[in-house]
Amino acid sequence: MRIVVHGQQAFGKAVLEKLLERGEDVVAICTAPTKEGRPEDPLADLAREKGIPLHQPASWKTSEAAELMRSFNADVCMMAYVLLFVPEEVRDAPKFGTFQYHPSLCPWHRGPSSINWPIAMGKTETGLTIFWPDDGLDEGPILMQKKCSIGPDETLGDVYFKKLFPMGVDAMMESLDLVKAGVILKHTQDLTAGSYESWFKKADVKLDFSKPVADVYNIIRAANPAPGAWTTLAGNEVQIYDSARVDGDGTPGEVVSVDDNGVTVQAAGGRIVVKRVRPKGGDKQSAADWAKAAGVAAGTKLDT
């Protein structure tokens, strides 16, 4: 079966590596153009290393792009982490069409920050979807889904790199095997029972310690490692990463204690032990070191 891989970043590279390990016939790699001053995409690097034809059109919404996909004479296109819109004419060019990976249980949490939002909302389960994309936003008939738990202390990095990333690579291979076997399942998404959220932006991760401690902790977890939850001390921004939730009462926003374990901050109904931070313009560092340099001590008030 002739396969086109359309993707980018580490996930796209991992999918290509697995295909080559299986001895699959990968006839072309498509990825986003390299931005000036930015390093080459890992998928593009691997394509060049393996001598696989690499294509990086700036847009797929052109007749030239459609002709390019047709020229591959492919049986299927596997979309692994794709951010550019790909129109129907291009998706349908391969014999069996195009299927795509999305790291949420569609139709829930469609959109570009689909892993952040369920953590921020305090959900205990998420998963991945392999689907046949249409012109909607992460919409189209579903080929398969897999679920995973979200632990009470797991961060964005934990859920993605330890669960959704490896599960996703395996699911892409399982989906290819289904296509090869002629078992092309298509279950329609009921969008009325789902959700779409946009980017998990800086404004979404500003911490308010006057809110319930569970809400504050969920935002920190959902933004770790990116984009990084943040607060301010005397108007100076500081991002908060590794943290823990503990019991305790007091005045929201007030530093309760500073020790080798970190900086403990009061929220509504509980406390957050901040263990790792990054002050604006600085590097990530232990919260204890930051507190010492910034003069943070018990009784210091963070902005709320």
C-alpha positions in Angstrom: 0.0 0.0 0.0 1.4 3.4 -1.0 1.3 5.8 1.9 1.6 9.6 2.2 2.5 10.9 5.7 1.3 14.4 6.3 2.3 15.8 9.7 4.9 17.6 11.7 6.9 17.7 14.9 7.8 14.7 17.1 4.5 12.9 16.6 4.8 13.0 12.8 8.4 11.7 13.1 7.3 8.9 15.4 4.6 7.8 13.0 7.1 7.7 10.1 9.6 5.8 12.2 7.0 3.2 13.0 5.9 2.9 9.4 9.5 2.4 8.2 10.1 -0.1 11.0 7.2 -2.1 9.6 8.5 -1.9 6.1 5.6 0.2 4.7 5.8 1.9 1.3 6.0 5.6 2.2 6.0 7.4 -1.1 6.0 11.0 0.2 6.2 13.2 3.3 4.2 16.5 3.5 4.9 19.0 6.3 4.6 22.7 7.0 7.2 25.0 5.6 10.1 25.8 7.8 9.9 29.3 9.2 12.8 31.6 8.8 15.1 31.4 11.8 13.5 28.3 13.2 15.0 24.8 13.2 13.8 22.3 10.7 10.9 20.1 11.6 11.9 16.7 12.9 9.6 14.9 10.4 11.3 16.8 7.5 14.7 15.9 8.9 13.9 12.2 9.0 12.4 12.3 5.5 15.6 13.8 4.1 17.7 11.3 6.1 15.7 8.4 4.6 15.6 9.8 1.1 11.8 10.0 1.0 10.4 12.8 -1.2 9.6 15.8 1.0 7.0 18.5 0.1 6.3 21.7 2.1 3.6 23.8 0.3 2.7 27.0 2.0 -1.0 26.2 1.4 -3.0 23.2 0.3 -5.9 25.3 -0.9 -4.5 25.6 -4.5 -4.9 23.6 -7.7 -1.2 22.9 -7.6 -1.4 21.3 -4.2 -4.3 19.1 -5.3 -2.3 18.0 -8.3 0.7 17.3 -6.1 -1.3 14.9 -3.9 -2.7 13.2 -7.0 0.8 12.8 -8.4 1.7 10.5 -5.5 -0.7 7.8 -6.7 -1.2 7.0 -3.1 -3.6 4.5 -1.5 -4.0 6.5 1.7 -2.8 9.6 3.4 -2.1 9.5 7.2 -2.4 12.9 8.8 -0.3 13.1 12.0 -0.5 16.4 13.8 -1.5 18.7 11.0 -2.2 22.4 11.6 -2.8 23.6 8.0 -6.3 23.2 6.5 -6.4 20.5 3.8 -9.4 20.8 1.5 -11.6 17.9 0.3 -10.0 17.6 -3.2 -6.6 17.0 -1.6 -7.9 14.6 1.2 -9.8 12.5 -1.3 -7.0 12.2 -3.8 -5.6 8.9 -2.4 -7.5 5.8 -3.3 -8.9 5.3 0.2 -8.8 8.9 1.3 -7.2 10.5 4.4 -7.5 9.7 8.1 -6.2 11.9 10.9 -5.2 11.7 14.6 -6.7 14.1 17.2 -5.8 13.9 20.9 -9.3 14.1 22.4 -12.5 12.0 22.4 -14.2 13.8 19.5 -16.5 15.5 19.3 -15.4 16.7 22.7 -12.6 19.1 22.9 -12.1 19.7 19.2 -9.6 22.4 18.5 -5.9 23.2 18.8 -5.5 22.8 22.6 -7.5 19.6 23.1 -5.2 18.2 25.8 -5.0 21.3 28.0 -8.7 21.9 28.3 -10.0 18.7 29.8 -7.2 18.9 32.5 -8.1 22.6 33.2 -11.8 21.5 33.5 -10.9 18.9 36.1 -11.9 15.9 33.9 -10.6 12.5 34.9 -10.7 10.9 31.4 -9.6 11.9 27.9 -8.4 10.0 24.9 -7.7 10.1 21.1 -9.7 9.9 17.9 -8.7 8.6 14.5 -11.2 10.1 12.0 -11.8 10.9 8.3 -11.6 14.7 8.3 -14.1 16.8 6.5 -14.1 20.6 6.1 -15.2 21.2 9.7 -12.9 21.8 12.7 -11.8 18.3 13.8 -15.0 16.9 12.3 -15.7 13.9 10.2 -16.6 10.2 10.6 -14.7 8.4 13.3 -12.6 5.3 12.5 -11.5 4.5 16.1 -11.1 5.9 19.6 -9.0 5.0 22.6 -9.5 6.3 26.2 -7.0 7.1 29.0 -7.3 8.4 32.5 -6.2 11.8 33.7 -4.6 11.3 37.2 -5.3 13.9 39.9 -1.8 15.2 39.8 -1.0 14.6 36.1 0.1 17.5 34.0 -0.2 18.3 30.3 3.2 16.8 29.7 2.3 13.6 31.6 -1.0 13.0 29.7 0.5 13.7 26.3 4.0 12.2 26.4 3.2 9.2 28.6 -0.2 8.4 27.2 -1.7 10.1 24.2 1.6 10.2 22.2 2.5 6.5 22.3 -1.2 5.5 22.2 -1.6 7.7 19.1 1.3 6.2 17.2 -0.1 2.7 17.8 -3.6 3.8 16.9 -2.4 5.2 13.6 -0.8 1.8 12.8 -4.0 0.0 13.8 -6.0 2.3 11.6 -3.7 1.6 8.6 -4.2 -2.1 9.2 -8.0 -1.7 9.1 -7.8 0.2 5.8 -5.5 -2.5 4.4 -8.1 -5.1 5.5 -10.9 -3.2 3.8 -12.6 -2.6 7.2 -13.1 1.2 6.9 -15.4 1.9 9.8 -17.1 5.3 9.8 -19.1 6.5 12.8 -20.7 10.0 12.5 -19.8 12.5 15.1 -22.8 14.0 17.0 -21.5 17.6 17.3 -24.4 18.6 19.5 -22.9 16.5 22.2 -19.4 17.8 21.9 -17.4 20.9 22.3 -14.8 23.1 20.5 -12.3 25.2 22.4 -9.7 27.5 20.8 -6.0 27.9 21.8 -5.2 27.6 25.5 -3.7 31.1 25.7 -1.8 33.2 28.2 -5.0 34.9 29.3 -6.6 31.5 30.1 -3.8 30.5 32.5 -3.5 33.6 34.7 -3.9 32.3 38.2 -6.4 33.8 40.6 -5.7 32.4 44.1 -9.1 33.7 45.3 -10.7 30.9 43.3 -11.2 27.3 44.6 -7.9 25.5 45.1 -9.0 22.7 42.7 -9.5 25.2 39.9 -6.2 26.8 40.5 -4.4 23.5 40.6 -6.1 22.3 37.4 -4.9 25.3 35.5 -1.4 24.8 36.7 -1.4 21.2 35.6 -3.1 21.9 32.2 -0.4 24.6 31.4 2.6 22.5 32.4 4.9 22.6 30.4 3.1 25.0 28.0 2.1 27.7 28.0 2.9 27.9 31.7 0.4 29.2 34.3 1.4 32.6 35.8 0.8 35.1 38.5 2.5 38.4 39.6 4.4 39.5 42.6 4.4 43.3 43.0 3.6 43.5 39.3 6.4 41.2 38.2 5.3 38.2 36.3 6.3 34.6 37.3 5.3 31.4 35.7 4.4 28.4 37.8 5.1 24.8 36.8 5.6 21.8 39.1 3.2 22.1 42.0 1.2 20.1 44.5 -2.2 20.6 46.2 -2.4 20.4 50.0 -5.0 21.2 52.7 -5.0 24.4 54.8 -6.9 27.6 55.4 -5.9 31.3 55.3 -6.0 34.4 53.2 -6.1 33.7 49.4 -2.9 34.8 47.6 -0.8 34.9 50.7 2.4 32.9 51.0 2.0 30.6 53.9 5.6 29.2 54.1 8.8 29.0 52.2 11.2 26.0 52.6 13.2 23.5 50.6 10.0 21.9 49.2 8.9 25.1 47.7 6.6 28.1 48.2 3.2 27.3 49.7 0.4 29.7 48.6 -3.1 29.9 50.0 -6.1 29.6 47.7 -9.8 29.3 48.5 -10.3 26.1 50.5 -6.7 24.8 50.2 -3.1 25.5 49.3 -0.7 25.1 46.4 2.9 24.1 47.0 4.8 25.7 44.1 8.0 23.8 43.4 9.3 25.1 40.1 8.9 28.6 38.5 10.3 30.8 35.8 10.4 34.6 36.5 9.9 36.8 33.4 13.2 37.0 31.5 14.8 34.2 33.5 15.2 30.4 33.4 13.1 27.7 35.1 14.3 27.2 38.7 13.3 25.9 42.0 10.7 27.9 43.8 12.8 28.0 46.9 15.7 29.6 44.9 13.3 32.1 43.3 11.8 33.0 46.7 15.2 33.7 48.1 16.2 36.0 45.2 12.9 37.8 45.1 12.6 38.3 48.8 9.5 36.1 49.1 8.6 34.9 52.6 5.6 33.9 54.7 3.1 36.7 54.6 4.1 37.9 51.1 1.0 38.6 49.1 0.8 37.5 45.4 -1.4 39.6 43.2 -5.0 38.2 42.7 
